[in-house]
Amino acid sequence: MTTAYIVDAVRTAGGRRGGRLAGVHPVDLLAKSLDAVVERSGVDPKAIDDVVTGCVSQAGEQAGQVGRMGVLASKLLPQSTPAVSIDRQCGSSQQAIQFAAQAVMSGTQDIVIASGVESMTRVPMGSNMTLHMKEGLGNYMSDGVKEKYPDVQFSQFMGAEMIARKHGMSKDELDAFALASHQKAIAATEAGAFENEVVPVAIETPEGDAVHTVDEGIRFDATLEGIAGVKLIDPRGMVTAASASQICDGSSAVLVVSEEALKAHNLTPMARIHNLTVTAGDPVIMLEEPLFATDRALERAGLKIDDIDLYEVNEAFAPVPLAWLKHTGADPEKLNVHGGAIALGHPLGASGTKLMATLVHGLKRHGKKYGLQTMCEGGGVANVTIVESV
């Protein structure tokens, strides 16, 4: 079977809801990452076989097949470049990587861009469902689903609380994890750890033209007291907005190629894709599946958790990576070493390729070999991707 390689991976710096990226149309935001990964890699744009784009709220400005719209807005990609948009909830663009890799590994394509975009400011989370419901156009919960799951509300917030209780966590533990996310993100930003992955985005501000290059969600003045004082989402629970991922605008892209393409286009790989795994489980607790998906991925890869040098476990809510650490026995010093979504933001459909950009650049920066990325996803699904730095 053909090996799939990552040649480059990029992301925009995250923008807060209503923040510095709020004035950028999501299609144009996607085009920024697509153009950057093409230009930086030096690949011939005409040689790209496909673009696979993750996006969760495919409505409004993200409707109309947003991946294809991103190609059409690109300054480098010709209109002959195909594209497809996919939704695997928070893992959408991680699945885009896996689809791209599978296309390359099967020998049906040689050069594929996996990408993702989400403007949670301009297309609010869930608006592709709620606006239809308000207009009386129906609910995604069909009679068949209700029959199998009677009196059940599929809620990520509830799932996070269930995980915290199941794994014996305290609110203090969640708050401490949230503070650590900001502290690691601050240290990484000040050390220039993100410089090789971030795509500058020209923006307009009240003060004039500017370039957005720093993740806007990082609280440089974060304190444990401040985090602990944030109101609980559920008065009976433990999770607050401070221990949950931040609403975020952003895009990202990863160039995946075959060995033949490396030689034919004189490309330099960053990493080899070592394992692709996706599993599904309980849709009610929902966010726990990365634990079991990781078990399966390691078994299939013939690796132990200690063989992995860096982990990117999406910080959708603090209980998720904490439960993952407890279940796997992983070294917490290897987890989200540059901070995670609690500090950096979680732009839904863009987070999969965003985390991969941070992972592969992190492996290079720290001189490490194996990296593992996993995401919890709506509906109780999880992706795991293992890469090997080359």
C-alpha positions as CSV (number, residue, x, y, z in Angstrom):
1,M,0.0,0.0,0.0
2,T,1.2,3.5,-0.8
3,T,2.5,5.6,2.1
4,A,0.9,9.0,2.8
5,Y,3.1,11.9,3.8
6,I,2.3,15.4,5.2
7,V,4.3,18.0,3.4
8,D,3.1,21.0,5.3
9,A,0.4,22.1,7.6
10,V,-0.9,25.6,8.4
11,R,-3.6,27.4,10.3
12,T,-4.8,30.9,11.0
13,A,-4.5,32.3,14.5
14,G,-7.8,31.9,16.2
15,G,-10.2,34.8,16.4
16,R,-12.6,35.3,19.3
17,R,-16.4,35.5,18.7
18,G,-16.9,39.0,17.3
19,G,-13.2,39.6,17.4
20,R,-10.4,40.2,14.9
21,L,-11.5,37.7,12.3
22,A,-15.2,38.6,12.5
23,G,-14.9,40.8,9.4
24,V,-13.6,38.0,7.2
25,H,-16.0,35.9,5.2
26,P,-15.4,32.2,6.0
27,V,-14.9,31.3,2.3
28,D,-12.1,33.9,2.1
29,L,-10.7,32.6,5.5
30,L,-10.5,29.1,4.1
31,A,-8.8,30.4,0.9
32,K,-6.1,31.9,3.0
33,S,-5.0,28.5,4.4
34,L,-5.4,26.8,1.1
35,D,-3.2,29.3,-0.6
36,A,-0.6,29.2,2.2
37,V,-0.2,25.5,2.2
38,V,0.2,25.5,-1.6
39,E,2.7,28.4,-1.7
40,R,4.8,27.2,1.2
41,S,5.1,23.6,-0.1
42,G,6.0,24.7,-3.6
43,V,3.7,22.2,-5.2
44,D,2.2,23.0,-8.6
45,P,-1.4,24.0,-7.9
46,K,-2.5,22.3,-11.1
47,A,-1.3,19.0,-9.7
48,I,-3.6,18.9,-6.7
49,D,-6.2,16.1,-7.2
50,D,-8.7,17.2,-4.6
51,V,-9.5,19.4,-1.6
52,V,-11.4,17.9,1.3
53,T,-12.8,20.5,3.7
54,G,-14.3,20.0,7.1
55,C,-17.1,22.4,8.3
56,V,-19.8,21.8,10.9
57,S,-22.3,24.6,10.4
58,Q,-22.8,24.3,6.6
59,A,-25.4,27.1,6.4
60,G,-25.4,30.8,5.4
61,E,-22.0,31.9,4.4
62,Q,-20.7,28.3,4.9
63,A,-23.4,26.8,2.6
64,G,-23.0,26.2,-1.1
65,Q,-20.3,23.6,-0.7
66,V,-17.9,25.7,1.3
67,G,-14.8,23.6,0.2
68,R,-15.5,24.3,-3.4
69,M,-16.2,28.0,-2.6
70,G,-12.8,28.2,-0.9
71,V,-11.1,26.9,-4.1
72,L,-13.0,29.4,-6.2
73,A,-11.8,32.2,-3.8
74,S,-8.2,31.0,-3.9
75,K,-5.6,33.1,-5.6
76,L,-3.5,30.0,-6.5
77,L,-5.8,27.0,-7.1
78,P,-7.3,26.8,-10.6
79,Q,-11.1,26.3,-11.0
80,S,-10.3,22.8,-12.3
81,T,-9.4,21.8,-8.7
82,P,-12.2,19.6,-7.2
83,A,-13.4,20.0,-3.6
84,V,-15.8,18.3,-1.2
85,S,-17.2,19.4,2.2
86,I,-17.7,17.0,5.0
87,D,-19.2,17.0,8.5
88,R,-18.0,14.7,11.2
89,Q,-18.8,17.3,13.8
90,C,-15.7,18.5,15.8
91,G,-13.5,15.9,14.0
92,S,-14.5,17.1,10.5
93,S,-11.1,18.2,9.3
94,Q,-9.3,15.4,11.1
95,Q,-11.5,13.2,9.0
96,A,-10.5,15.3,6.0
97,I,-6.9,14.3,6.7
98,Q,-7.9,10.7,7.0
99,F,-9.9,10.8,3.7
100,A,-7.0,12.5,2.0
101,A,-4.6,9.9,3.3
102,Q,-6.9,7.1,2.3
103,A,-7.1,8.5,-1.2
104,V,-3.3,8.6,-1.4
105,M,-2.8,5.2,0.2
106,S,-5.2,3.6,-2.2
107,G,-3.3,4.9,-5.1
108,T,-6.3,6.7,-6.6
109,Q,-4.9,10.2,-5.9
110,D,-1.4,11.6,-5.3
111,I,-1.8,15.1,-3.9
112,V,-4.8,16.1,-1.7
113,I,-5.3,19.1,0.6
114,A,-7.2,18.4,3.8
115,S,-8.6,21.5,5.3
116,G,-11.2,23.0,7.5
117,V,-13.0,26.3,8.3
118,E,-15.5,27.6,10.8
119,S,-16.5,31.2,11.4
120,M,-18.5,30.8,14.6
121,T,-19.1,34.5,14.6
122,R,-20.7,34.8,11.2
123,V,-22.4,31.3,11.2
124,P,-23.2,30.6,14.9
125,M,-22.9,27.1,16.2
126,G,-26.0,25.0,15.5
127,S,-27.6,27.7,13.3
128,N,-27.9,25.1,10.5
129,M,-30.4,23.3,12.8
130,T,-32.0,26.0,15.0
131,L,-33.0,28.3,12.2
132,H,-34.9,25.5,10.4
133,M,-36.6,24.5,13.7
134,K,-37.7,28.1,14.3
135,E,-39.3,28.1,10.9
136,G,-41.1,24.8,11.6
137,L,-39.0,22.8,9.2
138,G,-38.4,19.9,11.5
139,N,-35.9,18.5,14.0
140,Y,-32.9,16.2,13.4
141,M,-34.3,13.9,16.2
142,S,-36.4,11.5,14.1
143,D,-39.0,9.1,15.5
144,G,-36.6,6.3,15.0
145,V,-33.9,8.0,17.1
146,K,-36.4,8.9,19.8
147,E,-37.6,5.3,20.0
148,K,-34.0,4.0,20.6
149,Y,-33.1,6.9,22.9
150,P,-36.3,7.9,24.7
151,D,-36.3,11.0,26.9
152,V,-32.6,11.6,26.0
153,Q,-31.1,15.0,25.1
154,F,-27.9,14.7,23.1
155,S,-25.8,17.4,24.8
156,Q,-22.1,17.9,24.8
157,F,-22.3,20.0,28.0
158,M,-24.1,17.2,29.7
159,G,-21.6,14.7,28.3
160,A,-18.7,16.7,29.8
161,E,-20.4,16.7,33.2
162,M,-21.1,12.9,33.0
163,I,-17.4,12.3,32.2
164,A,-16.3,14.4,35.2
165,R,-18.5,12.5,37.6
166,K,-17.7,9.1,36.1
167,H,-14.0,9.7,36.4
168,G,-14.1,11.2,39.9
169,M,-13.0,14.7,38.9
170,S,-13.4,17.9,41.0
171,K,-14.1,21.4,39.9
172,D,-10.7,22.5,41.2
173,E,-9.1,19.9,39.0
174,L,-10.9,21.2,35.9
175,D,-10.1,24.8,36.7
176,A,-6.4,24.0,37.2
177,F,-6.3,22.2,33.8
178,A,-7.9,25.3,32.2
179,L,-5.3,27.6,33.7
180,A,-2.5,25.3,32.5
181,S,-3.9,25.5,29.0
182,H,-3.5,29.3,29.0
183,Q,-0.1,29.1,30.6
184,K,1.2,26.7,28.0
185,A,-0.3,28.8,25.2
186,I,1.3,31.9,26.6
187,A,4.7,30.3,26.9
188,A,4.4,28.9,23.3
189,T,3.4,32.3,21.9
190,E,6.2,34.1,23.6
191,A,8.7,31.5,22.5
192,G,7.6,31.8,18.9
193,A,6.4,28.1,18.8
194,F,3.5,28.9,16.5
195,E,5.4,31.1,13.9
196,N,5.9,28.3,11.4
197,E,2.3,27.2,11.4
198,V,0.3,30.4,11.5
199,V,-0.9,32.1,8.3
200,P,-1.0,35.9,8.6
201,V,-4.5,37.3,7.8
202,A,-4.9,40.9,6.8
203,I,-7.7,42.5,8.7
204,E,-9.4,45.9,9.3
205,T,-9.6,47.2,12.8
206,P,-10.9,50.5,14.3
207,E,-7.3,51.6,14.5
208,G,-6.7,50.8,10.8
209,D,-5.3,47.9,8.8
210,A,-3.6,45.1,10.7
211,V,-2.3,41.6,10.4
212,H,-3.7,38.8,12.6
213,T,-1.1,36.4,13.8
214,V,-1.7,35.8,17.5
215,D,-4.4,33.6,18.9
216,E,-6.9,36.0,20.3
217,G,-8.4,33.6,22.9
218,I,-5.3,33.4,25.1
219,R,-5.8,35.1,28.4
220,F,-2.4,36.5,29.1
221,D,-3.6,37.6,32.5
222,A,-5.3,34.3,33.5
223,T,-5.3,33.4,37.1
224,L,-6.7,30.4,39.0
225,E,-8.9,32.8,41.0
226,G,-10.4,34.3,37.9
227,I,-11.1,30.9,36.3
228,A,-12.6,29.5,39.5
229,G,-15.0,32.5,39.7
230,V,-16.6,31.9,36.3
231,K,-20.3,30.9,36.5
232,L,-21.2,27.2,36.2
233,I,-22.9,26.2,33.0
234,D,-25.1,23.9,35.2
235,P,-25.5,25.1,38.8
236,R,-25.3,21.4,39.9
237,G,-22.2,20.7,37.8
238,M,-18.5,21.5,37.6
239,V,-17.9,22.8,34.0
240,T,-17.8,26.5,33.3
241,A,-17.0,28.5,30.1
242,A,-13.5,28.8,31.5
243,S,-13.0,25.0,31.5
244,A,-14.5,24.6,28.0
245,S,-13.2,25.3,24.6
246,Q,-13.6,28.9,23.3
247,I,-15.9,29.8,20.4
248,C,-13.5,30.6,17.6
249,D,-13.1,31.7,14.0
250,G,-10.4,30.1,11.9
251,S,-9.2,27.9,9.0
252,S,-6.4,25.4,8.5
253,A,-5.0,23.1,5.8
254,V,-2.7,20.1,5.5
255,L,-1.0,18.9,2.3
256,V,-1.1,15.1,2.0
257,V,0.9,13.4,-0.8
258,S,2.2,10.0,-2.0
259,E,5.8,9.0,-2.2
260,E,5.6,9.3,-6.0
261,A,4.4,12.9,-5.7
262,L,7.3,13.7,-3.3
263,K,9.8,12.6,-6.0
264,A,7.9,14.0,-9.0
265,H,7.4,17.5,-7.4
266,N,10.6,17.6,-5.4
267,L,8.7,18.0,-2.1
268,T,10.1,17.6,1.4
269,P,7.9,15.7,3.8
270,M,7.3,16.7,7.5
271,A,5.7,13.5,8.6
272,R,4.5,10.1,7.6
273,I,0.9,9.1,8.4
274,H,1.3,6.0,10.6
275,N,-2.3,5.1,11.6
276,L,-5.9,6.2,10.8
277,T,-8.6,5.1,13.2
278,V,-12.2,6.1,13.8
279,T,-14.6,4.6,16.3
280,A,-18.0,5.3,17.7
281,G,-19.7,4.6,21.0
282,D,-22.3,6.0,23.5
283,P,-24.0,9.1,21.9
284,V,-25.2,10.3,25.3
285,I,-22.0,10.6,27.3
286,M,-20.7,11.3,23.8
287,L,-17.3,12.8,24.4
288,E,-15.6,9.8,26.0
289,E,-14.9,7.9,22.8
290,P,-11.3,9.2,22.3
291,L,-10.3,7.0,25.2
292,F,-11.4,3.8,23.4
293,A,-10.4,5.0,20.0
294,T,-6.9,5.5,21.2
295,D,-6.7,2.0,22.6
296,R,-7.7,0.7,19.2
297,A,-5.3,2.9,17.3
298,L,-2.3,2.0,19.4
299,E,-3.2,-1.7,19.1
300,R,-3.5,-1.5,15.3
301,A,-0.2,0.5,15.0
302,G,1.7,-1.9,17.2
303,L,2.6,0.9,19.6
304,K,2.3,1.6,23.3
305,I,1.2,4.9,24.7
306,D,4.7,5.6,26.0
307,D,6.0,5.2,22.4
308,I,4.2,8.5,21.5
309,D,6.2,11.6,22.1
310,L,3.5,14.3,21.8
311,Y,-0.3,14.1,22.2
312,E,-2.9,16.6,20.8
313,V,-6.2,15.8,22.6
314,N,-8.8,18.4,21.8
315,E,-9.8,20.4,24.8
316,A,-13.5,20.5,24.0
317,F,-14.1,20.4,27.8
318,A,-11.4,19.9,30.4
319,P,-12.9,16.5,31.5
320,V,-12.1,15.0,28.1
321,P,-8.3,15.2,28.1
322,L,-8.2,14.5,31.8
323,A,-10.2,11.3,31.4
324,W,-8.0,10.4,28.4
325,L,-4.9,10.8,30.6
326,K,-6.4,8.7,33.3
327,H,-7.6,5.9,31.0
328,T,-4.4,5.7,28.8
329,G,-1.8,6.3,31.5
330,A,-0.2,8.8,29.3
331,D,2.4,11.3,30.5
332,P,0.7,14.6,31.1
333,E,3.9,16.4,30.2
334,K,3.4,15.3,26.6
335,L,-0.2,16.5,26.4
336,N,-1.1,19.7,24.4
337,V,2.4,21.1,25.2
338,H,1.6,24.4,23.5
339,G,-1.9,24.8,25.1
340,G,-5.2,23.6,23.7
341,A,-8.7,24.7,22.7
342,I,-9.5,26.1,26.2
343,A,-6.9,28.8,25.5
344,L,-6.5,28.7,21.7
345,G,-10.1,28.2,20.6
346,H,-12.0,25.4,18.9
347,P,-13.2,26.5,15.4
348,L,-15.2,23.3,15.0
349,G,-14.7,22.2,11.4
350,A,-11.2,23.7,11.3
351,S,-9.9,22.1,14.5
352,G,-8.7,18.8,13.1
353,T,-6.3,20.2,10.6
354,K,-5.5,23.0,13.1
355,L,-4.3,20.5,15.7
356,M,-2.4,18.5,13.1
357,A,-0.5,21.7,12.2
358,T,0.4,22.2,15.8
359,L,1.4,18.6,16.2
360,V,3.7,18.2,13.2
361,H,5.4,21.5,13.8
362,G,5.7,20.6,17.4
363,L,7.4,17.3,16.6
364,K,9.9,19.1,14.5
365,R,10.5,21.9,17.0
366,H,11.1,19.4,19.9
367,G,13.0,16.9,17.8
368,K,10.4,14.1,18.5
369,K,9.2,11.1,16.5
370,Y,5.7,10.0,17.1
371,G,2.6,12.2,17.5
372,L,-1.0,11.2,18.3
373,Q,-4.1,13.4,17.7
374,T,-7.6,12.7,18.8
375,M,-10.9,14.5,18.9
376,C,-14.2,13.9,20.7
377,E,-17.1,14.4,18.3
378,G,-20.9,14.9,18.5
379,G,-22.8,11.7,18.4
380,G,-20.1,9.7,20.3
381,V,-17.6,9.4,17.5
382,A,-13.8,9.9,17.7
383,N,-10.9,10.0,15.3
384,V,-7.3,9.1,16.1
385,T,-4.4,9.9,13.7
386,I,-0.8,8.8,14.5
387,V,2.0,10.5,12.6
388,E,5.8,9.9,12.5
389,S,8.1,12.9,12.0
390,V,10.5,12.4,9.1
